[in-house]
Amino acid sequence: MSGQGTMLGRANLEAAFIAFSTVFDMKLKNTPVLYPELSLVIPGVSERLEFKWLGSIPVMKRWIGERTMQKLRAESQALETDWWANGIEIDTDDFIVEAKLGMLAARVRSLATAAYRRMDDQVTQYYLSGFGTTLGTTYDGAALFSNSHTAGTGAGVRPGEAQSNLVVGGLTSQTFNAALQKSMLWLDDEGEPVAQPMKTVLCGAVNQLTVRQVFKADRNTAGATNLDFGMADPIIAPRFGLSTAWMLLSPEEIKSVICGVQAADDPSSPEMFKRRSAMYGAHVKFGLCYGPWQTAVGSQG
């Protein structure tokens, strides 16, 4: 009888794992995530990725003689990845009590959401820390949000005057439009307007009412037509907490934070130990670094 009980327990364990894997996959597919909207996601990054930026998109010129070719800038960026993991340990006796399986499934679902939540939090934290250099710099050696960005510094390239992607003040119609105007005046290495579309506003819960008033109401507080209606797509990030900081970001593929990912989350196979327990876990390997500053304007509020 003891042998039959052991086989029954193992069968229950394997059946539960199949069910848990299904629950995990469904939760992954249906979990809303922020990081793909806020960062350039590069899959397949193993340990370290080093790359150089093209200072600007080459302007088309009349083709006389040899084709004009633009080189990558001398500055480089490095992205290093780390493993992130979580897991739960379950007493195998719980698998033979049907009433407990629903509770266990809920805990497995939480493994799926925890991975995405961690990536969302880390990407958001990079933006929040972009007013200093504790998490790194952009390719020109300045903080992500700075008054001293340059367009060109390499040999054969006309040095660019200092350019700013900082604005001062809390999120209002006036500061939003100041940020939008600032982004329209940036010049690239060739002295051409960057012309980067800026559409995403990233902020915290402190600004949740403001984003509705500025971007979602067709009338302003004075009853006049709201000219900012629909001008931005706001994202409220929980990681901001009570911070009044806000950013105007580009919705294009290239963004100011780069996320390199090696492995997708997946619940580990159950393992039985002498202490009669099974372990389920999720893991992901990713790393972050700053991209081009020309895709963001920021204010500390």
C-alpha positions as a printed Julia matrix, in Angstrom:
301×3 Matrix{Float64}:
   0.0    0.0     0.0
   2.84   2.35    0.72
   4.22   1.82   -2.78
   0.8    2.54   -4.3
   0.54   5.7    -2.22
   3.94   6.86   -3.47
   2.93   6.29   -7.1
  -0.31   8.15   -6.53
   1.54  11.07   -5.01
   3.96  11.26   -7.93
   1.11  11.09  -10.45
  -0.65  13.91   -8.66
   2.55  15.9    -8.68
   3.1   15.45  -12.41
  -0.54  16.23  -13.22
  -0.39  19.34  -11.06
   2.77  20.49  -12.82
   1.06  20.23  -16.21
  -1.88  22.23  -14.89
   0.4   24.78  -13.25
   2.39  25.22  -16.47
  -0.84  25.97  -18.32
  -1.91  28.46  -15.66
   1.53  30.08  -15.76
   1.53  30.43  -19.57
  -1.99  31.87  -19.63
  -1.08  34.42  -16.97
   2.02  35.45  -18.92
  -0.03  36.04  -22.06
  -2.67  38.08  -20.23
  -0.47  40.16  -17.94
  -0.26  43.84  -19.02
   3.35  44.99  -19.15
   5.01  48.39  -19.47
   8.63  47.66  -20.34
   8.1   46.94  -24.09
   6.49  50.39  -24.42
   9.26  52.16  -22.5
  12.4   50.4   -23.69
  14.08  48.99  -26.77
  13.92  45.24  -26.15
  16.81  43.25  -27.61
  16.31  39.47  -27.33
  19.1   36.92  -27.13
  21.6   38.95  -25.09
  23.75  36.46  -23.13
  26.34  38.11  -20.89
  27.43  41.42  -22.36
  26.57  43.45  -25.43
  28.65  46.42  -26.57
  27.51  48.66  -29.36
  28.09  52.07  -30.89
  25.51  54.63  -31.9
  25.02  56.26  -35.23
  25.08  59.95  -34.41
  22.33  60.74  -36.88
  20.47  59.3   -39.83
  22.53  60.44  -42.83
  20.88  63.18  -44.85
  20.43  62.27  -48.51
  22.71  64.38  -50.69
  23.18  64.8   -54.41
  25.23  61.8   -55.56
  28.34  63.15  -57.22
  31.42  60.89  -57.16
  31.56  58.42  -54.29
  28.6   57.8   -52.06
  28.78  59.68  -48.74
  29.03  57.17  -45.88
  28.48  58.0   -42.22
  30.5   56.25  -39.53
  29.37  55.15  -36.1
  30.36  57.45  -33.26
  33.45  56.55  -31.25
  31.57  56.32  -27.96
  30.26  52.88  -27.01
  27.63  51.53  -24.66
  27.78  48.24  -22.75
  24.83  46.21  -21.57
  25.35  43.4   -19.06
  22.69  40.9   -18.04
  21.98  39.23  -14.69
  19.74  36.37  -13.64
  16.55  37.22  -11.77
  14.52  34.43  -10.19
  11.78  33.54   -7.73
  10.13  30.34   -6.62
   7.82  28.59   -4.19
   8.26  25.39   -2.19
   5.22  23.16   -1.7
   4.76  20.21    0.63
   3.88  17.21   -1.53
   1.0   16.31    0.8
  -0.76  19.41   -0.51
  -1.08  17.8    -3.94
  -3.43  15.11   -2.7
  -5.78  17.62   -1.1
  -7.93  18.92   -3.94
  -9.11  21.95   -1.99
  -5.55  23.23   -1.8
  -4.8   22.98   -5.54
  -6.67  26.22   -6.3
  -4.58  28.07   -3.76
  -1.4   26.61   -5.23
  -2.46  27.62   -8.75
  -2.91  31.21   -7.54
   0.64  31.18   -6.17
   1.95  29.88   -9.5
   0.15  32.72  -11.29
   1.94  35.15   -9.01
   5.29  33.78  -10.26
   4.39  34.87  -13.78
   3.34  38.38  -12.81
   6.37  38.86  -10.55
   8.81  38.49  -13.45
   7.1   41.11  -15.6
   6.61  43.39  -12.62
  10.34  43.25  -11.89
  11.22  44.17  -15.48
   8.67  47.0   -15.44
  10.08  48.29  -12.16
  13.69  48.16  -13.35
  12.99  49.97  -16.63
  10.95  52.61  -14.8
  13.72  53.02  -12.22
  16.19  53.74  -15.02
  14.06  56.66  -16.13
  13.66  57.92  -12.57
  17.44  57.7   -12.06
  18.14  59.4   -15.38
  18.62  62.8   -13.74
  21.91  61.49  -12.29
  24.52  58.96  -13.29
  24.18  56.27  -10.62
  22.91  53.76  -13.2
  25.15  54.95  -16.03
  25.17  57.57  -18.76
  24.12  57.94  -22.35
  26.63  57.54  -25.18
  27.93  61.11  -24.81
  28.89  60.6   -21.17
  26.11  62.77  -19.71
  23.13  61.72  -17.59
  20.05  60.76  -19.54
  18.4   64.09  -18.68
  21.04  66.81  -18.9
  21.75  70.35  -20.09
  25.08  69.32  -21.61
  24.31  66.79  -24.33
  26.29  67.1   -27.54
  25.43  66.2   -31.1
  28.89  65.47  -32.45
  32.31  64.92  -30.88
  34.31  62.59  -33.15
  37.13  63.41  -35.56
  35.81  64.84  -38.8
  32.5   65.73  -37.19
  31.63  69.29  -36.37
  31.41  69.47  -32.56
  27.86  70.18  -31.54
  26.82  72.86  -29.15
  25.45  71.73  -25.81
  21.81  70.72  -26.04
  19.33  70.13  -23.26
  16.56  67.61  -22.72
  15.62  68.97  -19.29
  12.6   71.08  -18.41
  11.64  72.57  -15.06
   8.3   72.27  -13.33
   5.48  69.86  -12.67
   3.38  68.39  -15.46
   1.07  71.06  -16.91
   0.0   72.12  -20.37
   2.74  74.77  -20.33
   5.59  72.45  -19.3
   4.41  69.72  -21.68
   4.47  72.12  -24.61
   7.86  73.46  -23.51
   9.21  69.9   -23.59
   7.63  69.26  -26.96
   9.12  72.46  -28.41
  12.55  71.64  -26.96
  12.58  68.27  -28.69
  11.73  69.93  -32.03
  14.83  72.15  -31.82
  17.44  69.4   -31.33
  20.06  69.07  -34.05
  21.96  65.95  -35.04
  25.63  65.58  -36.06
  24.89  67.04  -39.47
  23.15  70.1   -38.08
  19.78  68.73  -39.19
  16.68  68.66  -36.97
  16.37  65.35  -35.14
  12.61  65.4   -35.82
  11.92  62.61  -33.36
   8.19  62.15  -32.68
   7.4   62.55  -28.98
   4.09  61.12  -27.86
   4.41  59.14  -24.6
   4.18  60.81  -21.19
   5.55  58.71  -18.32
   4.68  59.74  -14.77
   3.49  58.48  -11.4
   0.26  58.41   -9.43
   0.81  62.01   -8.28
   0.09  63.12  -11.85
  -2.8   60.76  -12.63
  -5.41  63.53  -12.37
  -3.27  65.92  -14.39
  -2.9   63.54  -17.34
  -6.68  63.2   -17.53
  -7.17  66.95  -17.41
  -4.42  67.79  -19.91
  -4.64  64.94  -22.42
  -8.04  63.28  -22.07
 -10.52  66.15  -21.52
 -11.84  67.95  -24.59
 -12.31  71.13  -22.53
  -9.86  72.79  -20.16
 -10.71  74.02  -16.66
 -11.79  77.37  -18.13
 -14.27  75.67  -20.45
 -12.3   76.44  -23.62
 -11.27  73.88  -26.2
  -8.37  71.82  -24.85
  -5.63  72.05  -27.49
  -3.63  69.31  -25.74
  -6.41  66.74  -26.04
  -4.94  63.52  -27.49
  -1.48  65.03  -27.88
   0.12  62.39  -25.64
  -0.43  58.83  -24.51
   0.14  58.79  -20.73
   1.58  55.83  -18.81
   1.18  55.8   -15.02
   4.02  53.81  -13.43
   3.56  52.49   -9.85
   7.35  52.56   -9.32
   7.25  56.38   -9.34
   5.51  56.35   -5.96
   5.08  59.95   -4.78
   7.66  61.33   -7.19
   6.49  64.35   -9.19
   8.96  63.58  -11.99
   7.6   63.09  -15.49
   9.02  62.41  -18.93
   8.04  62.97  -22.54
   9.25  59.97  -24.55
   9.35  58.82  -28.14
   6.98  55.99  -29.08
   9.34  54.88  -31.86
  11.37  51.66  -31.74
  14.59  53.3   -30.48
  14.14  54.47  -26.9
  16.21  55.99  -24.1
  16.4   52.74  -22.1
  17.55  49.47  -23.65
  16.5   46.11  -22.2
  18.5   43.05  -23.24
  16.77  39.75  -22.5
  18.19  36.26  -22.75
  15.61  33.89  -21.31
  11.85  34.02  -21.07
  10.18  33.1   -17.82
   9.27  29.45  -17.42
   8.25  27.43  -14.37
  10.98  24.96  -13.46
  10.21  21.26  -13.4
   9.09  20.02   -9.98
  11.78  18.32   -7.93
  11.09  16.06   -4.96
  13.48  16.13   -2.06
  13.99  13.99    1.03
  11.98  16.53    2.98
   8.94  15.71    0.78
   8.62  19.03   -1.0
   8.3   20.21   -4.59
   9.73  23.43   -5.95
   8.37  25.61   -8.73
  10.24  28.62   -9.99
  10.47  31.23  -12.72
  13.59  32.94  -13.97
  14.69  35.49  -16.53
  18.01  37.01  -17.5
  18.02  40.65  -18.52
  20.05  43.83  -18.28
  19.55  47.53  -18.89
  21.49  50.52  -20.12
  20.74  53.99  -21.46
  20.14  54.6   -25.14
  20.15  57.9   -27.07
  19.09  60.97  -25.1
  17.29  62.38  -28.16
  14.28  60.19  -27.43
  13.33  61.72  -24.07
  12.7   64.99  -22.26
  12.49  64.9   -18.48
  11.48  67.02  -15.52
  11.9   66.29  -11.83
   8.6   68.07  -11.23
